[in-house]
Amino acid sequence: MSHDFLSQNKKNFLLVFNHRAGKCTSDNKKDAIEKYLRKNNCDYTIIRTGNLSKDMDFSEYDAVVAVGGDGTILKIIPFLANTDVKLGIIPCGTANLFAASLCIPSNIHKALDILLNNSTTKVDIGKAGNKFFALRIGIGFDADVVNNTKRSWKRKVGYLAYFAQGIINSFKLSCKAYKITIDDKVYEVNANSIIIANAGNMFKNLFNVAPSGSVKDGKLDISIILAKNLWEFLSVLVKILIGKHNLGSKVIYRQAHSIKIQSVYKNIHIDGEPFYNSDLDISVIPNALMVVVP
């Protein structure tokens, strides 16, 4: 076999590390990742999320690989959206929900095997104003939990930190006024939580807030929770947990191509990252991202 043929087939990856992801595990796994890639005759370049730049030529890589969690993917998406450059994922974050939605395992060697096998699929992504998202936007209770969970907790106990914060916040439920336009239909509601999902899985794949949703259906799923007190909220939560998606009068659930939200309430998260804005214009971009998958 000629040297030229080997060179043409040698894979080249851009590894994007987020040293703050999860329990700081991406750096801990760096040696194992490099050893695997060298063993499989791959070229690679390593950068931090903060060094990503529009001036970079991402097309020279077989994939741009997120070595981190959902926040790492969120930082990479703006550079890859609506291009043919592939996103690879080696899950090292707290939640790794986007990876879980695509059945990419947290085991490093299995994730690397997937990367080298190079099977791909195109998935939808969402956009809120000029900010992309892969998973979901949370407003109200969901945002309060995500934004108030201490990073030190996440480093110590991982995903359980969100669960603990959720219990604390469930005793402080409050409803806020929102004007929500779903495609062309207007809803004026008092809600304690609004979730707009591209991928609706939570707690890995334990339950899903978008029962009819998919990252390939060209739609977003919106759940508006109207529960006024803890017991109504727990009733809704239990139904979601057991997969009973006839949620009754305390939830409005719709699918949409575009959503507009107006409120004086500004505490929001986008894919787990805090975002503060009272008015949101949200849309879906079908088939916008090429991802390496099993």
C-alpha positions, 0 to 999 in steps of 0.5 A, a space after each residue: 500500500 502506497 504512502 500517498 494512499 495512507 496519507 489520503 486516508 489518515 483522519 484529522 480531528 480538531 479536539 475542542 476541550 472545555 476544562 470546566 466541563 463536568 467534574 473537570 473530566 475532559 482534561 483527565 481523559 486527555 491522555 487516553 484520547 491522545 493515546 487512542 488517536 495515535 494508536 489509530 494513526 490519526 492526526 489531531 489538533 487540541 484547542 480550548 473552547 475560548 480559542 474557537 474563531 471564525 478565521 479558522 478553516 474547519 473544513 480541513 478536519 474530518 470532524 470538530 470534536 467536542 470533548 466536554 458536555 452540552 455547554 461545549 457543544 453549544 460553543 461549537 455549533 455557531 461555527 458548524 451550523 449550516 456547513 458540511 463540517 462534522 461534529 464529533 462528541 466525546 461526552 465529558 460533561 455533567 449532563 451530556 444530554 445531546 450525546 444521550 439523545 443521539 445514543 453516544 455513550 459516555 465511555 470514552 473508547 466507545 465514543 472514539 470508536 464511533 468517531 472513527 467509524 464516521 457514520 453521520 446524521 443531520 439534525 435540527 438545531 434551534 435559534 433564539 435571536 442570534 444564539 443557537 441551541 441543540 437541546 432546550 431553552 428553559 424559562 421559569 422553574 427550569 431556568 431557576 434550577 439550571 442557573 442556580 445550581 452551583 458549579 462546585 456541586 456539579 463538580 462533586 456530585 455531577 448531575 445529582 446537583 441539578 436534582 438537589 437544586 430542583 427539590 430546593 426550588 420546588 418549594 418556591 414555585 411561582 407563576 409569571 405572566 407570559 405572552 407566547 406566540 406559537 406559530 400564529 396562535 397567541 397564548 396569554 398565560 401565567 406559568 411557572 415553567 416553559 420549556 422549548 425543546 429540540 431534544 427533550 430528554 432530561 436526566 440522561 434519557 430517563 424522561 422526556 419533556 417532548 414526547 412527540 419530538 425528535 431532533 430530526 422532525 423539523 419542529 420544536 416542542 413547547 411545554 407550558 406548565 401552569 401548575 400553581 402549587 407544589 402538589 399540582 407541579 409534582 402531579 405533572 412531574 410524576 406523569 412525565 416521569 412515568 411516560 404518561 403524556 396526557 398531562 391534563 389542564 396543567 400543561 399546554 404542549 404544542 409543536 411549532 416552527 417558530 415561537 415568540 415569548 414576551 415577558 418581564 421575567 428575564 431568567 432563562 437558560 439555553 442548553 444549560 448556559 444562563 441567558 438573560 432576556 425578556 423577549 425571545 424570537 425562537 425558530 428551528 433550523 432543519 438539518 442544520 448540523 452534521 453529527 457523527 453518530 453510532 
